[in-house]
Amino acid sequence: MKPSLRCLQSVQRLSMRPKSTSFIGVGRMGSEMAYNLFSKQFAKKPEAQFVVCDAFPEAASSFARNFATAFPGANIQIAQTPEEATLASEWIVTMLPSSAQVKTVYGGGIIPTLRSLPAALAQKTVCIDSTTLDVDVAREAAKDVIATGASMVDAPVSGGVTGAKAGTLAFLVGGPDASFQAVHPVLSMMGQRIVHCGPSGAGLGAKICNNLILGVQQIVVAEAMIMGQKLGLDPAVLSSVIGSSTGNCWSISVNNPVPSALPDKLPPCERGYEGGFATALMEKDMGLASDIASKTGTELPLGTAAREVYRRMIEKEPELGRKDFSSVYRFLSRDT
C-alpha cells in the first residue's frame, strides 16, 4: 500500500489524474463496488492507479490493505479528503449515506477543487454519484459540477449488498446522453443493467419509486410469513408456494426474512440480519419518497404507513436500525 496522498506534492497528484480513479465512500455498498471496479480496471490496465477516501479513515485503510493483498502490485492510495481525491483522479465515484454527506463532499470538497483546477483538467473530470438522496440536492450538485466544465451523472443502484458484491447491480442513471455514454463502461464493471432514465435527477427519481415499493413489500411479506406460521405452515413451504404464485416478489424469493425459509440461499436473516440494506437507510428512502409526494401532490397511503412502521421499529429497537430492513419481521413478531 502506498503512502497517503497527503505525503505527495500537488504536482504529483495532478500527474496521476489521467490513469487514476477515486472512490469516495467505502461502506457496505461502496467497498464492494470499489473492489469490483478497481479489480477489473487493474486486470485491463495494471498501470492504473486507485484512490480511496472515507469519512472513517480506518474504512479506507482497511479497504486499501485488503485490495493490495488481493492484487499485489496494484497502486492504491488513501486520500484524507475529497479535495485530495479530486486532485488525484479524473474519474470520481461517490457512494455516500445521504443528502447531507453529498452536500459536504461535493459542495465543500469536490466542486471548489474543480473550480481551482486549470480549465483543461476540470473538463476531463467525470463524477458519478451513486448515493440515494434528495432529487433537488442531486440536481444542484450536478449543476455546480457541470458549471466547472466537468461532467456528472446521478447513478443510484438497485441490488443491495449482495448485488454489489456479485457485480450484478442495476444502475439508474440521470444526466445528459453524452455523459451516460461516457460512464457506461465504468458502471458496467460494477453492474449488469445500466439504464438511462433521463436528465439529472431522473435516476434518483426512479430509485426512490423503486424503494417505495420495496419498503412496503418487505413489511407485507413479514406480515404474511408471521400469519402463515401462526396457522401452522412451515416457512419453507409457505415461501415456496408464494414464490411460485402471484405473491412472488424479491422480498420473498431473495430477501426472505425468515431463517431456513430459503434452504438454497443465504439472505441476511441467516446472518442475524447483518450485511444487508440497513433499516435506517430504508426509513431514509421512504422519507425521500414522502418529500417528493408532498412536492408533487401524490397520495402515499401505503408508503406513509410503511415509513411509520420503520420509524417505530428504530425508535423501539435502535439496534435494528443498523440491521437489514428485513428484520422488520423480527420487530413485528415481537410486536404481535
Phi and psi in degrees as a GROMACS rama.xvg file:
@    title "Ramachandran Plot"
@    xaxis  label "Phi"
@    yaxis  label "Psi"
@TYPE xy
-79.709  164.403  LYS-2
-64.826  162.686  PRO-3
-57.7901  149.152  SER-4
-61.5557  -22.4778  LEU-5
-61.4873  -24.5841  ARG-6
-81.7283  -7.20231  CYS-7
-100.448  153.726  LEU-8
-77.8358  152.168  GLN-9
-54.9647  -40.4129  SER-10
-63.4735  -33.3878  VAL-11
-68.9005  -39.6459  GLN-12
-61.6594  -46.289  ARG-13
-64.8625  -32.1963  LEU-14
-70.3145  -20.0894  SER-15
-73.3407  -27.8321  MET-16
-50.1637  -46.1517  ARG-17
-61.9619  -24.4937  PRO-18
-120.074  21.1746  LYS-19
-121.475  145.764  SER-20
-124.907  130.709  THR-21
-106.385  137.946  SER-22
-122.622  118.63  PHE-23
-108.721  115.872  ILE-24
105.955  83.5187  GLY-25
-110.955  58.3574  VAL-26
-83.3883  -151.283  GLY-27
-55.3275  -51.9827  ARG-28
-77.3089  -48.7278  MET-29
-59.7628  -38.8538  GLY-30
-64.2511  -39.7111  SER-31
-70.0787  -39.9527  GLU-32
-64.5771  -45.5515  MET-33
-64.0532  -38.3498  ALA-34
-61.7305  -46.5709  TYR-35
-63.6822  -45.4196  ASN-36
-61.9712  -51.9189  LEU-37
-65.3563  -41.9355  PHE-38
-64.824  -38.4473  SER-39
-74.0347  -35.8975  LYS-40
-66.0057  -40.328  GLN-41
-64.4234  -38.4993  PHE-42
-63.8874  -34.6547  ALA-43
-82.0762  -38.9686  LYS-44
-137.964  91.3235  LYS-45
-58.4716  -19.7008  PRO-46
-83.1089  -3.81233  GLU-47
-60.3434  152.231  ALA-48
-121.428  145.806  GLN-49
-129.832  143.566  PHE-50
-132.594  133.979  VAL-51
-120.668  148.207  VAL-52
-147.854  138.618  CYS-53
-151.313  151.285  ASP-54
-63.0578  -24.7276  ALA-55
-104.371  103.127  PHE-56
-52.3195  -35.1172  PRO-57
-65.8636  -31.6176  GLU-58
-64.0734  -42.9907  ALA-59
-66.9464  -42.8551  ALA-60
-63.7383  -43.3117  SER-61
-63.1106  -43.9318  SER-62
-61.4921  -45.7619  PHE-63
-62.3029  -41.6062  ALA-64
-62.6131  -46.9503  ARG-65
-64.0049  -40.6799  ASN-66
-68.2807  -42.5605  PHE-67
-63.1831  -33.7627  ALA-68
-69.7038  -41.9858  THR-69
-73.0917  -30.1921  ALA-70
-130.026  77.0878  PHE-71
-55.8461  135.844  PRO-72
95.7055  -13.4246  GLY-73
-69.935  138.813  ALA-74
-92.5751  94.3169  ASN-75
-121.21  131.559  ILE-76
-126.968  165.708  GLN-77
-114.114  125.023  ILE-78
-94.8336  134.892  ALA-79
-78.2741  -25.0122  GLN-80
-141.28  160.344  THR-81
-60.007  -29.7898  PRO-82
-61.868  -46.4895  GLU-83
-62.9995  -40.2628  GLU-84
-63.7412  -36.0863  ALA-85
-71.8523  -40.2872  THR-86
-62.5056  -32.1839  LEU-87
-83.2148  -23.2067  ALA-88
-137.537  145.558  SER-89
-81.7455  -27.627  GLU-90
-106.593  125.955  TRP-91
-129.377  119.45  ILE-92
-111.576  131.61  VAL-93
-121.638  137.187  THR-94
-136.657  95.1574  MET-95
-117.294  164.633  LEU-96
-66.3135  -42.0148  PRO-97
-165.429  -172.535  SER-98
-57.0939  -41.6765  SER-99
-59.0469  -43.758  ALA-100
-69.9436  -34.0147  GLN-101
-65.5481  -41.6089  VAL-102
-59.8118  -41.7781  LYS-103
-69.6407  -49.7582  THR-104
-67.7343  -43.0109  VAL-105
-83.9252  -54.0161  TYR-106
-65.9007  -34.2623  GLY-107
-102.618  -2.82027  GLY-108
-135.431  -67.9918  GLY-109
-65.6989  -49.5817  ILE-110
-66.1002  -47.6547  ILE-111
-59.2428  -35.6237  PRO-112
-67.9936  -41.1062  THR-113
-62.1459  -37.8947  LEU-114
-65.4726  -28.6189  ARG-115
-82.7508  -14.5697  SER-116
-78.2271  154.65  LEU-117
-56.7672  143.88  PRO-118
-53.4685  -39.1437  ALA-119
-62.922  -34.6649  ALA-120
-77.2043  -40.856  LEU-121
-60.6717  -39.6079  ALA-122
-66.6786  -19.5826  GLN-123
-89.3012  -3.94808  LYS-124
-85.8443  136.509  THR-125
-124.758  124.747  VAL-126
-108.89  132.103  CYS-127
-121.164  117.405  ILE-128
-109.575  118.071  ASP-129
-102.42  12.5067  SER-130
-68.7679  145.431  THR-131
-93.9366  112.797  THR-132
-146.589  -179.433  LEU-133
-61.2695  132.326  ASP-134
-59.6539  -42.0236  VAL-135
-64.7034  -38.213  ASP-136
-64.4958  -41.6352  VAL-137
-63.6154  -42.5785  ALA-138
-65.4469  -38.328  ARG-139
-66.1438  -42.8209  GLU-140
-62.6867  -43.9622  ALA-141
-62.5928  -41.4287  ALA-142
-61.0554  -43.2469  LYS-143
-70.5224  -38.3051  ASP-144
-63.819  -46.9942  VAL-145
-64.3367  -31.8264  ILE-146
-64.2104  -22.9181  ALA-147
-80.7322  -9.09928  THR-148
103.614  -12.42  GLY-149
-80.7976  174.688  ALA-150
-112.613  153.732  SER-151
-153.254  142.409  MET-152
-130.913  149.968  VAL-153
-93.1512  132.783  ASP-154
-141.619  62.3314  ALA-155
-62.3631  161.185  PRO-156
-120.552  158.182  VAL-157
-128.599  137.43  SER-158
136.889  -13.4829  GLY-159
67.5662  -173.315  GLY-160
-62.2435  -36.8284  VAL-161
-60.5576  -45.5558  THR-162
-68.071  -34.7623  GLY-163
-64.6031  -42.4394  ALA-164
-66.8731  -40.6271  LYS-165
-80.7865  -11.0318  ALA-166
72.8842  29.6522  GLY-167
-114.066  19.3275  THR-168
-60.9081  155.306  LEU-169
-102.959  130.088  ALA-170
-104.49  127.302  PHE-171
-106.405  105.461  LEU-172
-103.838  133.653  VAL-173
-120.035  132.973  GLY-174
152.732  174.145  GLY-175
-59.2818  152.648  PRO-176
-60.0258  -39.674  ASP-177
-62.6406  -38.9275  ALA-178
-68.2491  -39.162  SER-179
-60.6629  -45.1634  PHE-180
-62.4655  -36.1746  GLN-181
-69.5353  -38.6651  ALA-182
-86.9643  -14.1721  VAL-183
-53.2843  -47.1574  HIS-184
-62.0058  -35.6013  PRO-185
-70.163  -45.4333  VAL-186
-63.9853  -31.2059  LEU-187
-66.0833  -18.5375  SER-188
-79.266  -11.2837  MET-189
-117.748  -13.4504  MET-190
-148.949  174.907  GLY-191
-108.145  -30.2266  GLN-192
-119.72  117.188  ARG-193
-117.187  112.487  ILE-194
-115.89  125.951  VAL-195
-86.6908  110.696  HIS-196
-90.3432  -16.1333  CYS-197
142.54  -157.132  GLY-198
-70.2779  -179.025  PRO-199
-50.1328  131.898  SER-200
94.7657  -18.015  GLY-201
-68.43  -36.652  ALA-202
-61.4692  -41.4963  GLY-203
-67.332  -40.0299  LEU-204
-58.3885  -44.0328  GLY-205
-65.0249  -42.0112  ALA-206
-64.4815  -41.9979  LYS-207
-67.7285  -37.0842  ILE-208
-62.9407  -41.8191  CYS-209
-62.087  -45.9539  ASN-210
-72.3931  -23.4302  ASN-211
-61.4474  -46.6226  LEU-212
-63.6891  -46.0142  ILE-213
-61.7951  -41.8795  LEU-214
-62.6588  -40.2439  GLY-215
-69.7753  -43.6785  VAL-216
-58.2715  -44.4642  GLN-217
-64.7506  -33.5011  GLN-218
-69.8812  -45.3781  ILE-219
-69.3776  -30.009  VAL-220
-63.9705  -44.1954  VAL-221
-60.1217  -43.8642  ALA-222
-60.2627  -45.4054  GLU-223
-65.017  -40.042  ALA-224
-67.6201  -37.2787  MET-225
-65.5185  -46.3245  ILE-226
-63.8433  -41.7294  MET-227
-61.1112  -41.6806  GLY-228
-67.8554  -33.9866  GLN-229
-67.8519  -21.3379  LYS-230
-87.512  -1.48063  LEU-231
93.8103  8.88887  GLY-232
-79.9228  139.611  LEU-233
-70.6433  131.371  ASP-234
-56.4407  -38.3782  PRO-235
-67.5368  -39.7035  ALA-236
-67.139  -46.3468  VAL-237
-60.9879  -43.2967  LEU-238
-62.8355  -39.5404  SER-239
-64.35  -42.0204  SER-240
-63.2523  -50.6215  VAL-241
-64.301  -39.6083  ILE-242
-64.8329  -18.9052  GLY-243
-112.781  15.9017  SER-244
-125.748  -171.659  SER-245
-70.3461  -13.4855  THR-246
-85.79  1.69878  GLY-247
-61.671  140.689  ASN-248
-164.21  171.938  CYS-249
-59.2928  -37.0708  TRP-250
-69.3779  -20.2683  SER-251
-98.3845  -35.5109  ILE-252
-95.7807  -16.1993  SER-253
-124.968  -48.4549  VAL-254
-104.839  34.9013  ASN-255
-51.9112  132.666  ASN-256
-86.2288  -2.69632  PRO-257
-106.196  120.324  VAL-258
-53.8371  138.514  PRO-259
74.1632  2.34288  SER-260
-75.3753  -25.2795  ALA-261
-120.923  85.4993  LEU-262
-57.8562  -27.9372  PRO-263
-98.0792  8.88145  ASP-264
-133.669  166.775  LYS-265
-127.891  70.315  LEU-266
-67.967  168.284  PRO-267
-54.3969  -28.4999  PRO-268
-61.9654  -24.2367  CYS-269
-78.0634  -8.80459  GLU-270
-119.685  31.4889  ARG-271
66.7023  28.1523  GLY-272
64.3177  26.1382  TYR-273
-92.7964  154.887  GLU-274
81.0099  13.7398  GLY-275
-111.823  -147.497  GLY-276
-94.2543  113.742  PHE-277
-60.4461  141.527  ALA-278
-57.0769  -39.024  THR-279
-61.4454  -35.0033  ALA-280
-72.4231  -37.0453  LEU-281
-64.9794  -42.1068  MET-282
-60.8434  -38.1595  GLU-283
-62.1864  -44.6628  LYS-284
-66.1977  -36.9532  ASP-285
-64.8138  -33.4008  MET-286
-66.7983  -39.0757  GLY-287
-61.4085  -41.6382  LEU-288
-62.9417  -39.9293  ALA-289
-63.7463  -40.4379  SER-290
-63.4568  -44.1848  ASP-291
-63.8558  -40.1629  ILE-292
-60.0495  -40.6093  ALA-293
-64.3392  -41.2275  SER-294
-70.8831  -30.7056  LYS-295
-103.261  -0.73894  THR-296
69.7964  36.1178  GLY-297
-99.8864  131.515  THR-298
-80.4031  133.069  GLU-299
-128.485  67.0236  LEU-300
-61.3497  -44.1316  PRO-301
-75.7125  -40.2261  LEU-302
-62.0424  -41.2084  GLY-303
-64.7708  -42.4952  THR-304
-65.6391  -40.7162  ALA-305
-65.6774  -42.3048  ALA-306
-60.3408  -37.8927  ARG-307
-66.0601  -35.5226  GLU-308
-62.4584  -46.9335  VAL-309
-65.8417  -38.069  TYR-310
-63.2141  -46.5559  ARG-311
-64.5791  -37.2708  ARG-312
-60.7755  -46.875  MET-313
-67.8564  -37.6814  ILE-314
-65.2459  -43.7296  GLU-315
-80.977  -35.1113  LYS-316
-133.294  78.8378  GLU-317
-53.0986  -31.0525  PRO-318
-64.638  -25.7523  GLU-319
-73.0176  -18.1375  LEU-320
-63.1227  -26.8122  GLY-321
-93.8696  -9.49189  ARG-322
-94.3711  167.44  LYS-323
-55.9647  143.372  ASP-324
-66.0465  -12.8686  PHE-325
-67.7004  -11.2813  SER-326
-66.9912  -3.29362  SER-327
-58.0098  -27.4027  VAL-328
-60.5564  -45.3755  TYR-329
-62.8401  -44.3609  ARG-330
-62.0513  -47.2141  PHE-331
-69.4731  -31.5274  LEU-332
-64.1722  -38.01  SER-333
-77.1805  -25.6958  ARG-334
-85.6423  -8.22902  ASP-335
